[in-house]
Amino acid sequence: MRSLHRQRGLGWFGLLFVLAVIGFVAIVVVKTLPMYLNQMKVASGVHATAADPENAKADVHDIRKELQKYWDINDVDYLAVSDIDVKRTNTGRFLSYDYEAREHLFFNIYIVIEFADDVPLANVQS
């Protein structure tokens, strides 16, 4: 005999599962979004410092001092100014950084995201 009451829609366990998945995704987004926003601040400061023509021939100390001004205003975390390297290659000088941002998710589980970039310093035409 067929049941006259057919289930339509989502049951309680299905609803609970959907809410758990939505909750987990929301927690991950809330934890990772500040890391990506911080990376945007780091990249903005490094690109602005590298684009300044006065920094093309400046020494490392002056470049880091200029970069520290941007980071003091923007409140950058996860990376210190001393971790920015100035690399010399055949094509010119680069501001380089490579770091990982680590954030506690829950229990003993962490989210780790690695960021790296090489930004060329502006060339001065002499």
Z-matrix of the N, CA and C atoms (Angstrom, degrees):
N
C 1 1.440
C 2 1.528 1 109.17
N 3 1.274 2 114.84 1 135.04
C 4 1.451 3 120.37 2 -178.80
C 5 1.515 4 110.18 3 -83.93
N 6 1.358 5 113.36 4 144.91
C 7 1.456 6 118.09 5 177.34
C 8 1.523 7 109.37 6 -78.63
N 9 1.283 8 115.26 7 138.18
C 10 1.461 9 119.30 8 179.54
C 11 1.515 10 112.10 9 -78.85
N 12 1.327 11 115.37 10 -17.54
C 13 1.467 12 119.81 11 -178.53
C 14 1.522 13 109.28 12 -101.54
N 15 1.291 14 115.93 13 100.35
C 16 1.459 15 120.33 14 176.12
C 17 1.515 16 108.16 15 -90.89
N 18 1.320 17 114.37 16 141.78
C 19 1.467 18 118.08 17 -179.93
C 20 1.518 19 108.99 18 -75.18
N 21 1.308 20 114.63 19 132.65
C 22 1.456 21 120.58 20 176.62
C 23 1.511 22 107.45 21 -125.57
N 24 1.314 23 115.70 22 134.14
C 25 1.458 24 119.50 23 177.21
C 26 1.517 25 112.22 24 88.26
N 27 1.297 26 114.08 25 -155.21
C 28 1.451 27 122.27 26 -172.09
C 29 1.522 28 109.88 27 -102.53
N 30 1.336 29 115.27 28 133.55
C 31 1.454 30 119.50 29 177.72
C 32 1.523 31 111.30 30 -82.71
N 33 1.330 32 116.62 31 179.11
C 34 1.468 33 121.06 32 -177.77
C 35 1.516 34 112.38 33 -64.92
N 36 1.333 35 117.09 34 -43.09
C 37 1.467 36 119.18 35 179.64
C 38 1.521 37 111.80 36 -69.30
N 39 1.301 38 116.94 37 -36.70
C 40 1.459 39 120.43 38 175.34
C 41 1.519 40 111.85 39 -63.85
N 42 1.330 41 115.87 40 -42.16
C 43 1.460 42 120.91 41 177.67
C 44 1.527 43 111.17 42 -64.06
N 45 1.326 44 115.70 43 -41.80
C 46 1.465 45 120.15 44 178.16
C 47 1.533 46 111.05 45 -62.51
N 48 1.323 47 117.05 46 -41.46
C 49 1.460 48 121.02 47 178.66
C 50 1.530 49 110.91 48 -64.45
N 51 1.311 50 117.83 49 -44.64
C 52 1.468 51 121.63 50 179.77
C 53 1.525 52 110.29 51 -62.58
N 54 1.332 53 117.39 52 -43.04
C 55 1.459 54 120.30 53 178.51
C 56 1.522 55 112.13 54 -65.75
N 57 1.333 56 117.87 55 -35.32
C 58 1.468 57 121.09 56 177.46
C 59 1.528 58 110.70 57 -65.98
N 60 1.311 59 117.54 58 -42.10
C 61 1.470 60 120.92 59 178.40
C 62 1.529 61 110.56 60 -65.28
N 63 1.324 62 116.88 61 -43.56
C 64 1.464 63 120.43 62 178.11
C 65 1.527 64 110.38 63 -63.16
N 66 1.326 65 117.28 64 -41.12
C 67 1.463 66 121.09 65 178.32
C 68 1.521 67 112.44 66 -63.77
N 69 1.336 68 117.66 67 -41.58
C 70 1.461 69 121.13 68 179.22
C 71 1.523 70 110.64 69 -64.74
N 72 1.317 71 117.01 70 -45.12
C 73 1.466 72 120.84 71 179.03
C 74 1.532 73 109.97 72 -62.49
N 75 1.327 74 117.56 73 -39.55
C 76 1.463 75 120.81 74 179.14
C 77 1.529 76 110.97 75 -64.25
N 78 1.326 77 117.73 76 -40.64
C 79 1.473 78 120.91 77 178.28
C 80 1.524 79 110.42 78 -63.48
N 81 1.322 80 117.46 79 -43.88
C 82 1.466 81 120.77 80 179.93
C 83 1.526 82 110.49 81 -63.62
N 84 1.318 83 117.81 82 -41.69
C 85 1.471 84 120.70 83 178.99
C 86 1.525 85 110.77 84 -65.11
N 87 1.325 86 117.13 85 -42.81
C 88 1.464 87 120.32 86 -179.70
C 89 1.528 88 111.27 87 -64.31
N 90 1.323 89 117.64 88 -33.03
C 91 1.465 90 120.84 89 -179.91
C 92 1.527 91 112.70 90 -80.76
N 93 1.332 92 118.54 91 -34.22
C 94 1.464 93 120.74 92 -175.94
C 95 1.526 94 113.38 93 -88.43
N 96 1.300 95 118.14 94 -26.59
C 97 1.460 96 120.31 95 -177.84
C 98 1.530 97 113.09 96 -58.23
N 99 1.345 98 120.52 97 -44.51
C 100 1.473 99 118.83 98 176.96
C 101 1.531 100 113.29 99 -62.50
N 102 1.331 101 117.60 100 -31.54
C 103 1.465 102 119.46 101 178.12
C 104 1.527 103 110.95 102 -66.60
N 105 1.324 104 116.91 103 -41.88
C 106 1.461 105 119.99 104 178.89
C 107 1.532 106 111.48 105 -71.20
N 108 1.321 107 117.27 106 -36.48
C 109 1.466 108 119.30 107 176.04
C 110 1.525 109 110.84 108 -64.97
N 111 1.328 110 116.83 109 -38.20
C 112 1.461 111 120.81 110 175.79
C 113 1.527 112 110.57 111 -63.53
N 114 1.319 113 117.40 112 -41.14
C 115 1.465 114 120.90 113 178.30
C 116 1.518 115 110.73 114 -62.75
N 117 1.327 116 117.35 115 -36.80
C 118 1.460 117 120.11 116 177.49
C 119 1.524 118 110.63 117 -64.50
N 120 1.334 119 117.66 118 -37.53
C 121 1.462 120 121.22 119 177.30
C 122 1.524 121 110.68 120 -68.04
N 123 1.341 122 117.23 121 -40.38
C 124 1.465 123 121.13 122 177.77
C 125 1.528 124 109.76 123 -62.17
N 126 1.321 125 116.38 124 -50.16
C 127 1.468 126 120.58 125 -178.76
C 128 1.519 127 111.40 126 -62.34
N 129 1.315 128 117.88 127 -39.37
C 130 1.462 129 121.30 128 179.03
C 131 1.521 130 111.21 129 -62.22
N 132 1.331 131 116.66 130 -45.49
C 133 1.462 132 120.19 131 179.33
C 134 1.514 133 112.79 132 -65.93
N 135 1.335 134 116.90 133 -41.27
C 136 1.465 135 120.68 134 -179.80
C 137 1.522 136 110.13 135 -67.10
N 138 1.335 137 117.87 136 -42.77
C 139 1.462 138 120.15 137 179.57
C 140 1.527 139 111.68 138 -66.47
N 141 1.326 140 116.86 139 -39.08
C 142 1.471 141 119.62 140 179.05
C 143 1.524 142 111.02 141 -66.78
N 144 1.320 143 117.11 142 -39.66
C 145 1.463 144 120.76 143 178.38
C 146 1.524 145 110.60 144 -68.39
N 147 1.323 146 117.02 145 -40.29
C 148 1.464 147 120.56 146 -179.24
C 149 1.522 148 111.68 147 -70.12
N 150 1.323 149 117.84 148 -29.50
C 151 1.465 150 120.84 149 -178.03
C 152 1.520 151 112.50 150 -78.69
N 153 1.321 152 118.34 151 -16.21
C 154 1.468 153 121.86 152 -179.43
C 155 1.530 154 108.92 153 -71.37
N 156 1.334 155 118.88 154 118.88
C 157 1.463 156 120.78 155 -177.58
C 158 1.528 157 113.59 156 -63.90
N 159 1.329 158 118.08 157 -23.97
C 160 1.460 159 120.18 158 178.23
C 161 1.529 160 112.15 159 -68.59
N 162 1.314 161 117.14 160 -22.10
C 163 1.460 162 120.59 161 -179.14
C 164 1.525 163 113.08 162 -87.24
N 165 1.335 164 117.67 163 -4.12
C 166 1.457 165 120.41 164 -177.37
C 167 1.525 166 111.88 165 -63.24
N 168 1.309 167 117.51 166 -38.00
C 169 1.462 168 121.26 167 -179.07
C 170 1.531 169 112.18 168 -109.90
N 171 1.328 170 117.81 169 5.06
C 172 1.471 171 121.31 170 -176.76
C 173 1.525 172 110.71 171 -73.02
N 174 1.327 173 115.42 172 157.02
C 175 1.461 174 118.48 173 177.70
C 176 1.538 175 109.19 174 -81.39
N 177 1.315 176 115.17 175 170.57
C 178 1.466 177 122.03 176 -173.34
C 179 1.527 178 111.18 177 -61.07
N 180 1.314 179 116.80 178 -40.08
C 181 1.467 180 120.31 179 -178.98
C 182 1.530 181 111.37 180 -61.05
N 183 1.321 182 117.54 181 -43.74
C 184 1.465 183 120.94 182 -179.85
C 185 1.529 184 111.70 183 -67.51
N 186 1.323 185 116.41 184 -37.15
C 187 1.468 186 120.23 185 178.42
C 188 1.524 187 110.14 186 -65.31
N 189 1.321 188 116.71 187 -44.50
C 190 1.469 189 120.25 188 179.19
C 191 1.533 190 111.42 189 -66.31
N 192 1.322 191 117.01 190 -34.20
C 193 1.462 192 120.64 191 177.40
C 194 1.523 193 110.18 192 -65.52
N 195 1.326 194 116.75 193 -42.52
C 196 1.461 195 121.63 194 177.00
C 197 1.533 196 110.72 195 -63.81
N 198 1.307 197 116.24 196 -41.96
C 199 1.459 198 121.05 197 179.30
C 200 1.522 199 111.64 198 -66.02
N 201 1.320 200 117.01 199 -35.75
C 202 1.461 201 121.22 200 179.57
C 203 1.534 202 110.91 201 -62.88
N 204 1.327 203 117.63 202 -31.39
C 205 1.464 204 121.05 203 177.24
C 206 1.528 205 110.77 204 -61.79
N 207 1.345 206 116.16 205 -45.29
C 208 1.462 207 119.98 206 178.58
C 209 1.527 208 110.61 207 -63.58
N 210 1.327 209 116.45 208 -42.34
C 211 1.463 210 120.14 209 -175.59
C 212 1.518 211 112.50 210 -73.53
N 213 1.317 212 118.10 211 -28.29
C 214 1.463 213 119.68 212 175.31
C 215 1.527 214 110.77 213 -67.79
N 216 1.312 215 116.11 214 -38.63
C 217 1.462 216 120.27 215 179.58
C 218 1.523 217 110.98 216 -70.79
N 219 1.340 218 117.31 217 -41.79
C 220 1.464 219 121.81 218 -174.63
C 221 1.522 220 114.51 219 -90.72
N 222 1.329 221 118.26 220 -3.76
C 223 1.465 222 122.73 221 178.69
C 224 1.532 223 111.90 222 54.64
N 225 1.323 224 115.70 223 64.97
C 226 1.457 225 122.10 224 -178.88
C 227 1.526 226 110.48 225 -81.35
N 228 1.336 227 115.90 226 135.72
C 229 1.464 228 123.00 227 176.54
C 230 1.527 229 109.44 228 -114.65
N 231 1.321 230 116.18 229 175.28
C 232 1.464 231 125.62 230 172.76
C 233 1.531 232 114.39 231 72.30
N 234 1.320 233 119.49 232 -15.96
C 235 1.460 234 121.35 233 -175.32
C 236 1.519 235 109.78 234 -144.64
N 237 1.313 236 116.08 235 132.14
C 238 1.461 237 120.98 236 177.96
C 239 1.527 238 109.39 237 -95.48
N 240 1.305 239 115.98 238 154.68
C 241 1.471 240 120.84 239 179.29
C 242 1.527 241 109.92 240 -61.48
N 243 1.308 242 117.14 241 -32.25
C 244 1.468 243 120.22 242 -179.75
C 245 1.530 244 112.23 243 -68.02
N 246 1.328 245 117.98 244 -14.19
C 247 1.466 246 121.39 245 177.99
C 248 1.528 247 112.79 246 -84.61
N 249 1.325 248 116.99 247 -5.28
C 250 1.467 249 120.96 248 176.12
C 251 1.522 250 107.91 249 -83.50
N 252 1.327 251 115.74 250 125.69
C 253 1.460 252 121.31 251 179.70
C 254 1.526 253 110.01 252 -104.64
N 255 1.331 254 114.88 253 148.84
C 256 1.457 255 120.79 254 172.78
C 257 1.520 256 106.47 255 -108.37
N 258 1.336 257 115.65 256 111.16
C 259 1.466 258 121.21 257 -177.60
C 260 1.514 259 109.57 258 -100.50
N 261 1.305 260 114.93 259 142.42
C 262 1.468 261 121.28 260 175.58
C 263 1.529 262 108.73 261 -109.55
N 264 1.328 263 115.33 262 130.18
C 265 1.459 264 121.06 263 175.96
C 266 1.527 265 108.10 264 -131.73
N 267 1.312 266 116.24 265 -179.12
C 268 1.463 267 120.84 266 178.04
C 269 1.527 268 111.62 267 -66.30
N 270 1.332 269 116.94 268 -26.70
C 271 1.469 270 120.46 269 -177.92
C 272 1.519 271 112.84 270 -90.75
N 273 1.323 272 118.63 271 -6.64
C 274 1.460 273 121.34 272 178.57
C 275 1.514 274 111.95 273 138.71
N 276 1.319 275 114.63 274 -164.01
C 277 1.471 276 120.94 275 -179.69
C 278 1.520 277 110.57 276 -102.26
N 279 1.323 278 115.59 277 147.74
C 280 1.453 279 122.32 278 -178.24
C 281 1.519 280 110.19 279 -130.70
N 282 1.330 281 116.26 280 143.57
C 283 1.455 282 121.18 281 166.25
C 284 1.525 283 106.06 282 -90.85
N 285 1.308 284 115.81 283 125.70
C 286 1.452 285 120.97 284 -173.06
C 287 1.524 286 110.68 285 -127.05
N 288 1.318 287 116.28 286 139.14
C 289 1.461 288 120.60 287 173.82
C 290 1.528 289 109.21 288 -143.75
N 291 1.315 290 114.76 289 150.77
C 292 1.451 291 122.95 290 179.19
C 293 1.524 292 106.55 291 -152.10
N 294 1.314 293 117.35 292 112.03
C 295 1.458 294 120.32 293 -177.74
C 296 1.524 295 109.74 294 -148.39
N 297 1.323 296 115.16 295 164.88
C 298 1.452 297 119.78 296 174.71
C 299 1.526 298 109.68 297 -122.23
N 300 1.300 299 115.05 298 139.24
C 301 1.460 300 122.02 299 176.99
C 302 1.528 301 106.99 300 -102.80
N 303 1.321 302 116.23 301 129.46
C 304 1.460 303 121.87 302 -176.15
C 305 1.527 304 108.38 303 -123.22
N 306 1.328 305 115.46 304 130.10
C 307 1.462 306 120.90 305 -179.79
C 308 1.526 307 109.30 306 -135.02
N 309 1.317 308 115.56 307 135.96
C 310 1.460 309 121.79 308 -179.84
C 311 1.522 310 109.68 309 -72.40
N 312 1.335 311 116.90 310 126.94
C 313 1.457 312 121.16 311 179.48
C 314 1.531 313 109.67 312 -91.94
N 315 1.309 314 117.15 313 -65.23
C 316 1.462 315 123.26 314 172.87
C 317 1.517 316 108.51 315 -168.92
N 318 1.322 317 115.92 316 157.50
C 319 1.464 318 123.86 317 -174.96
C 320 1.527 319 109.76 318 48.79
N 321 1.341 320 117.42 319 -120.49
C 322 1.461 321 119.77 320 178.65
C 323 1.531 322 111.16 321 -110.09
N 324 1.304 323 117.03 322 29.99
C 325 1.467 324 122.70 323 -179.13
C 326 1.526 325 108.75 324 -107.08
N 327 1.325 326 115.70 325 129.68
C 328 1.458 327 122.50 326 -179.58
C 329 1.518 328 109.78 327 -121.46
N 330 1.310 329 115.23 328 154.02
C 331 1.462 330 121.78 329 170.53
C 332 1.520 331 106.53 330 -103.57
N 333 1.331 332 116.71 331 126.22
C 334 1.461 333 121.87 332 -179.72
C 335 1.529 334 107.96 333 -123.54
N 336 1.330 335 115.55 334 124.25
C 337 1.461 336 121.20 335 178.34
C 338 1.524 337 107.64 336 -124.93
N 339 1.328 338 116.38 337 130.88
C 340 1.464 339 121.71 338 179.59
C 341 1.524 340 109.45 339 -100.40
N 342 1.329 341 114.64 340 137.00
C 343 1.456 342 121.78 341 178.08
C 344 1.521 343 108.50 342 -126.05
N 345 1.327 344 116.80 343 139.44
C 346 1.462 345 121.86 344 177.37
C 347 1.527 346 108.53 345 -153.25
N 348 1.338 347 114.65 346 147.99
C 349 1.462 348 119.51 347 177.71
C 350 1.523 349 109.24 348 -163.23
N 351 1.316 350 116.55 349 150.88
C 352 1.455 351 124.85 350 172.15
C 353 1.524 352 106.94 351 -122.98
N 354 1.325 353 116.04 352 116.35
C 355 1.471 354 121.33 353 -176.64
C 356 1.531 355 107.83 354 -112.77
N 357 1.341 356 117.60 355 121.90
C 358 1.464 357 118.84 356 -178.98
C 359 1.532 358 111.54 357 -71.48
N 360 1.315 359 116.31 358 139.28
C 361 1.459 360 121.48 359 173.74
C 362 1.518 361 108.79 360 -73.24
N 363 1.320 362 116.15 361 147.75
C 364 1.461 363 121.14 362 -179.86
C 365 1.527 364 109.81 363 -62.39
N 366 1.323 365 116.22 364 136.49
C 367 1.473 366 120.72 365 177.62
C 368 1.506 367 109.62 366 -85.10
N 369 1.308 368 115.16 367 134.75
C 370 1.468 369 120.81 368 176.89
C 371 1.513 370 108.45 369 -97.56
N 372 1.327 371 116.12 370 124.30
C 373 1.455 372 120.42 371 177.99
C 374 1.525 373 108.75 372 -80.47
N 375 1.340 374 115.53 373 120.63
C 376 1.475 375 117.62 374 179.92
C 377 1.503 376 111.36 375 -115.20
